């Protein structure tokens, strides 16, 4: 992946130096075009491990500035900020990595054995820490029998006896836990 990005950067540099172009042309076309390619590659390169959509945030100079700006940027696109950001054009442009969120408020938690708790922890951490959707988080833990119950209510299997029931709120990219443990 890094080698491909180096090659891409080299190709863009080569053509921008060989072709007679004005600074205005490079600034308006080449830089945004290469930024789009890099954003696409980041999304494709991390699929299955981390999910983040990069949204432009203007210049961000440090982590404190990112903590101020990125939550607003992500919220404007109905996503949640998970602490990821990077500078794409030094002094001019940065992007914030946005993903899904997990809401546990009001959820009912029943006792789980060690194996069930481990499976649940992998599921919830994939959403809360990696920004994955509920479906991708379920796929990541394996053998979870992800299924739609009714409306926006879904369920995964932790074991023969225990399930996790949750709502998938697509408009806010939030997974809202309802019941952990038990069988519905």
Short mmCIF file of the C-alpha atoms (twelve columns), coordinates in Angstrom:
data_MODEL
# 
_entry.id   MODEL 
# 
loop_
_atom_site.group_PDB 
_atom_site.id 
_atom_site.type_symbol 
_atom_site.label_atom_id 
_atom_site.label_alt_id 
_atom_site.label_comp_id 
_atom_site.label_asym_id 
_atom_site.label_seq_id 
_atom_site.Cartn_x 
_atom_site.Cartn_y 
_atom_site.Cartn_z 
_atom_site.pdbx_PDB_model_num 
ATOM 1   C CA . UNK A 1   0.000   0.000   0.000   1 
ATOM 2   C CA . UNK A 2   2.741   2.498   0.946   1 
ATOM 3   C CA . UNK A 3   4.732   1.558   -2.158  1 
ATOM 4   C CA . UNK A 4   1.698   2.250   -4.323  1 
ATOM 5   C CA . UNK A 5   1.251   5.682   -2.721  1 
ATOM 6   C CA . UNK A 6   4.928   6.484   -3.356  1 
ATOM 7   C CA . UNK A 7   4.544   5.483   -6.997  1 
ATOM 8   C CA . UNK A 8   1.372   7.572   -7.302  1 
ATOM 9   C CA . UNK A 9   3.118   10.582  -5.795  1 
ATOM 10  C CA . UNK A 10  6.013   10.093  -8.198  1 
ATOM 11  C CA . UNK A 11  3.690   9.921   -11.211 1 
ATOM 12  C CA . UNK A 12  1.850   13.100  -10.179 1 
ATOM 13  C CA . UNK A 13  5.182   14.883  -9.554  1 
ATOM 14  C CA . UNK A 14  6.593   13.708  -12.888 1 
ATOM 15  C CA . UNK A 15  3.625   14.886  -14.937 1 
ATOM 16  C CA . UNK A 16  3.303   18.173  -13.098 1 
ATOM 17  C CA . UNK A 17  6.992   18.928  -13.772 1 
ATOM 18  C CA . UNK A 18  7.018   17.769  -17.427 1 
ATOM 19  C CA . UNK A 19  3.761   19.316  -18.508 1 
ATOM 20  C CA . UNK A 20  3.780   23.100  -18.751 1 
ATOM 21  C CA . UNK A 21  1.309   23.947  -16.017 1 
ATOM 22  C CA . UNK A 22  0.666   27.068  -14.047 1 
ATOM 23  C CA . UNK A 23  0.648   27.141  -10.258 1 
ATOM 24  C CA . UNK A 24  -3.063  27.899  -10.481 1 
ATOM 25  C CA . UNK A 25  -3.691  24.712  -12.512 1 
ATOM 26  C CA . UNK A 26  -1.669  22.543  -10.114 1 
ATOM 27  C CA . UNK A 27  -3.387  24.059  -7.104  1 
ATOM 28  C CA . UNK A 28  -6.913  23.730  -8.516  1 
ATOM 29  C CA . UNK A 29  -6.677  20.379  -10.293 1 
ATOM 30  C CA . UNK A 30  -3.652  18.258  -9.449  1 
ATOM 31  C CA . UNK A 31  -3.674  18.661  -5.655  1 
ATOM 32  C CA . UNK A 32  -7.424  17.989  -5.179  1 
ATOM 33  C CA . UNK A 33  -7.282  15.075  -7.657  1 
ATOM 34  C CA . UNK A 34  -4.359  13.431  -5.859  1 
ATOM 35  C CA . UNK A 35  -6.092  14.022  -2.489  1 
ATOM 36  C CA . UNK A 36  -9.202  12.226  -3.770  1 
ATOM 37  C CA . UNK A 37  -7.115  9.264   -4.898  1 
ATOM 38  C CA . UNK A 38  -5.349  9.060   -1.531  1 
ATOM 39  C CA . UNK A 39  -8.688  9.238   0.361   1 
ATOM 40  C CA . UNK A 40  -10.085 6.432   -1.804  1 
ATOM 41  C CA . UNK A 41  -7.007  4.280   -1.237  1 
ATOM 42  C CA . UNK A 42  -7.166  4.832   2.512   1 
ATOM 43  C CA . UNK A 43  -10.780 3.640   2.577   1 
ATOM 44  C CA . UNK A 44  -10.068 0.598   0.417   1 
ATOM 45  C CA . UNK A 45  -6.784  -0.213  2.153   1 
ATOM 46  C CA . UNK A 46  -8.330  -0.359  5.614   1 
ATOM 47  C CA . UNK A 47  -11.507 -2.249  4.731   1 
ATOM 48  C CA . UNK A 48  -12.170 -5.049  7.190   1 
ATOM 49  C CA . UNK A 49  -9.850  -3.611  9.859   1 
ATOM 50  C CA . UNK A 50  -10.752 0.015   10.435  1 
ATOM 51  C CA . UNK A 51  -13.458 2.121   8.929   1 
ATOM 52  C CA . UNK A 52  -13.012 5.824   8.526   1 
ATOM 53  C CA . UNK A 53  -14.267 8.251   5.976   1 
ATOM 54  C CA . UNK A 54  -11.944 11.216  5.671   1 
ATOM 55  C CA . UNK A 55  -13.688 14.593  5.511   1 
ATOM 56  C CA . UNK A 56  -11.795 17.853  4.817   1 
ATOM 57  C CA . UNK A 57  -11.298 19.986  7.906   1 
ATOM 58  C CA . UNK A 58  -9.099  22.900  6.836   1 
ATOM 59  C CA . UNK A 59  -5.679  23.256  8.443   1 
ATOM 60  C CA . UNK A 60  -5.201  21.376  11.719  1 
ATOM 61  C CA . UNK A 61  -1.842  21.963  13.351  1 
ATOM 62  C CA . UNK A 62  -1.977  19.645  16.388  1 
ATOM 63  C CA . UNK A 63  -4.035  17.156  18.411  1 
ATOM 64  C CA . UNK A 64  -5.695  19.866  20.530  1 
ATOM 65  C CA . UNK A 65  -6.952  21.631  17.393  1 
ATOM 66  C CA . UNK A 66  -8.132  18.257  16.022  1 
ATOM 67  C CA . UNK A 67  -10.090 17.648  19.247  1 
ATOM 68  C CA . UNK A 68  -11.883 20.952  18.657  1 
ATOM 69  C CA . UNK A 69  -12.515 20.672  14.925  1 
ATOM 70  C CA . UNK A 70  -12.957 16.988  14.073  1 
ATOM 71  C CA . UNK A 71  -16.037 16.247  16.213  1 
ATOM 72  C CA . UNK A 72  -17.818 19.145  14.442  1 
ATOM 73  C CA . UNK A 73  -16.657 18.015  10.997  1 
ATOM 74  C CA . UNK A 74  -17.827 14.438  11.579  1 
ATOM 75  C CA . UNK A 75  -21.119 15.537  13.142  1 
ATOM 76  C CA . UNK A 76  -21.816 17.732  10.077  1 
ATOM 77  C CA . UNK A 77  -21.719 14.518  8.008   1 
ATOM 78  C CA . UNK A 78  -23.745 12.476  10.579  1 
ATOM 79  C CA . UNK A 79  -20.731 10.413  11.682  1 
ATOM 80  C CA . UNK A 80  -18.674 10.307  14.854  1 
ATOM 81  C CA . UNK A 81  -15.016 11.133  15.398  1 
ATOM 82  C CA . UNK A 82  -12.800 8.340   16.741  1 
ATOM 83  C CA . UNK A 83  -9.580  10.338  17.186  1 
ATOM 84  C CA . UNK A 84  -8.168  9.888   13.678  1 
ATOM 85  C CA . UNK A 85  -6.885  12.851  11.670  1 
ATOM 86  C CA . UNK A 86  -4.013  13.690  9.359   1 
ATOM 87  C CA . UNK A 87  -2.577  16.569  7.397   1 
ATOM 88  C CA . UNK A 88  -2.900  16.165  3.633   1 
ATOM 89  C CA . UNK A 89  -1.448  19.526  2.530   1 
ATOM 90  C CA . UNK A 90  0.857   21.022  5.189   1 
ATOM 91  C CA . UNK A 91  -0.454  24.320  6.499   1 
ATOM 92  C CA . UNK A 92  -3.524  24.162  4.251   1 
ATOM 93  C CA . UNK A 93  -5.610  21.022  4.563   1 
ATOM 94  C CA . UNK A 94  -6.216  18.208  7.036   1 
ATOM 95  C CA . UNK A 95  -8.850  15.491  7.151   1 
ATOM 96  C CA . UNK A 96  -10.764 13.951  10.045  1 
ATOM 97  C CA . UNK A 97  -11.491 10.201  10.072  1 
ATOM 98  C CA . UNK A 98  -15.151 9.606   10.920  1 
ATOM 99  C CA . UNK A 99  -17.079 6.376   11.584  1 
ATOM 100 C CA . UNK A 100 -19.948 4.659   13.416  1 
ATOM 101 C CA . UNK A 101 -20.666 5.133   17.143  1 
ATOM 102 C CA . UNK A 102 -22.008 2.821   19.864  1 
ATOM 103 C CA . UNK A 103 -24.729 4.000   22.257  1 
ATOM 104 C CA . UNK A 104 -25.176 1.893   25.431  1 
ATOM 105 C CA . UNK A 105 -27.523 4.291   27.242  1 
ATOM 106 C CA . UNK A 106 -30.640 2.472   28.460  1 
ATOM 107 C CA . UNK A 107 -29.394 -0.978  27.436  1 
ATOM 108 C CA . UNK A 108 -30.221 -3.991  29.589  1 
ATOM 109 C CA . UNK A 109 -27.161 -6.118  30.440  1 
ATOM 110 C CA . UNK A 110 -27.620 -9.745  31.502  1 
ATOM 111 C CA . UNK A 111 -24.798 -11.952 32.848  1 
ATOM 112 C CA . UNK A 112 -22.478 -13.492 30.231  1 
ATOM 113 C CA . UNK A 113 -19.891 -16.235 30.574  1 
ATOM 114 C CA . UNK A 114 -16.249 -15.521 29.689  1 
ATOM 115 C CA . UNK A 115 -16.514 -16.649 26.030  1 
ATOM 116 C CA . UNK A 116 -19.731 -14.684 25.477  1 
ATOM 117 C CA . UNK A 117 -18.263 -11.577 27.116  1 
ATOM 118 C CA . UNK A 118 -15.180 -11.861 24.913  1 
ATOM 119 C CA . UNK A 119 -17.306 -12.077 21.771  1 
ATOM 120 C CA . UNK A 120 -19.451 -9.132  22.897  1 
ATOM 121 C CA . UNK A 121 -16.344 -7.066  23.702  1 
ATOM 122 C CA . UNK A 122 -14.953 -7.679  20.209  1 
ATOM 123 C CA . UNK A 123 -18.278 -6.623  18.694  1 
ATOM 124 C CA . UNK A 124 -18.679 -3.438  20.731  1 
ATOM 125 C CA . UNK A 125 -15.014 -2.436  20.372  1 
ATOM 126 C CA . UNK A 126 -15.168 -2.878  16.588  1 
ATOM 127 C CA . UNK A 127 -17.942 -0.260  16.536  1 
ATOM 128 C CA . UNK A 128 -16.818 2.071   19.332  1 
ATOM 129 C CA . UNK A 129 -13.062 2.049   18.639  1 
ATOM 130 C CA . UNK A 130 -12.749 1.154   14.964  1 
ATOM 131 C CA . UNK A 131 -15.889 2.889   13.682  1 
ATOM 132 C CA . UNK A 132 -17.251 -0.229  11.959  1 
ATOM 133 C CA . UNK A 133 -20.944 -0.656  11.180  1 
ATOM 134 C CA . UNK A 134 -22.839 -3.331  13.144  1 
ATOM 135 C CA . UNK A 135 -22.763 -5.678  10.130  1 
ATOM 136 C CA . UNK A 136 -18.993 -5.293  9.665   1 
ATOM 137 C CA . UNK A 137 -18.411 -5.694  13.417  1 
ATOM 138 C CA . UNK A 138 -20.506 -8.894  13.374  1 
ATOM 139 C CA . UNK A 139 -18.523 -10.188 10.388  1 
ATOM 140 C CA . UNK A 140 -15.280 -9.418  12.202  1 
ATOM 141 C CA . UNK A 141 -16.176 -11.554 15.237  1 
ATOM 142 C CA . UNK A 142 -17.323 -14.422 12.994  1 
ATOM 143 C CA . UNK A 143 -20.190 -16.924 13.420  1 
ATOM 144 C CA . UNK A 144 -22.549 -14.320 14.874  1 
ATOM 145 C CA . UNK A 145 -25.693 -15.012 12.803  1 
ATOM 146 C CA . UNK A 146 -26.288 -11.289 12.176  1 
ATOM 147 C CA . UNK A 147 -29.948 -10.856 11.332  1 
ATOM 148 C CA . UNK A 148 -32.644 -8.244  10.999  1 
ATOM 149 C CA . UNK A 149 -35.577 -8.723  13.373  1 
ATOM 150 C CA . UNK A 150 -37.972 -5.922  12.413  1 
ATOM 151 C CA . UNK A 151 -37.663 -2.295  11.332  1 
ATOM 152 C CA . UNK A 152 -34.180 -1.148  12.294  1 
ATOM 153 C CA . UNK A 153 -33.796 -3.799  15.039  1 
ATOM 154 C CA . UNK A 154 -31.035 -6.388  14.592  1 
ATOM 155 C CA . UNK A 155 -29.461 -9.215  16.572  1 
ATOM 156 C CA . UNK A 156 -26.236 -11.192 16.792  1 
ATOM 157 C CA . UNK A 157 -25.625 -14.518 18.505  1 
ATOM 158 C CA . UNK A 158 -23.044 -14.762 21.284  1 
ATOM 159 C CA . UNK A 159 -23.831 -18.421 22.050  1 
ATOM 160 C CA . UNK A 160 -26.676 -20.917 21.848  1 
ATOM 161 C CA . UNK A 161 -28.429 -19.124 24.727  1 
ATOM 162 C CA . UNK A 162 -27.359 -15.468 24.523  1 
ATOM 163 C CA . UNK A 163 -27.871 -12.724 21.962  1 
ATOM 164 C CA . UNK A 164 -27.253 -8.992  21.557  1 
ATOM 165 C CA . UNK A 165 -30.228 -6.986  20.300  1 
ATOM 166 C CA . UNK A 166 -29.644 -3.476  18.962  1 
ATOM 167 C CA . UNK A 167 -30.968 -0.737  16.717  1 
ATOM 168 C CA . UNK A 168 -29.082 0.434   13.631  1 
ATOM 169 C CA . UNK A 169 -29.685 4.147   13.135  1 
ATOM 170 C CA . UNK A 170 -28.406 4.762   9.600   1 
ATOM 171 C CA . UNK A 171 -29.162 8.492   9.627   1 
ATOM 172 C CA . UNK A 172 -26.799 9.133   12.582  1 
ATOM 173 C CA . UNK A 173 -24.454 6.146   11.991  1 
ATOM 174 C CA . UNK A 174 -25.130 4.904   15.521  1 
ATOM 175 C CA . UNK A 175 -25.619 1.378   16.876  1 
ATOM 176 C CA . UNK A 176 -27.890 1.583   19.945  1 
ATOM 177 C CA . UNK A 177 -27.699 -1.438  22.250  1 
ATOM 178 C CA . UNK A 178 -31.024 -2.647  23.656  1 
ATOM 179 C CA . UNK A 179 -30.393 -6.039  25.305  1 
ATOM 180 C CA . UNK A 180 -27.102 -7.849  25.914  1 
ATOM 181 C CA . UNK A 181 -27.534 -11.478 26.942  1 
ATOM 182 C CA . UNK A 182 -30.701 -13.496 27.019  1 
ATOM 183 C CA . UNK A 183 -32.626 -14.812 24.037  1 
ATOM 184 C CA . UNK A 184 -35.239 -12.783 22.162  1 
# 
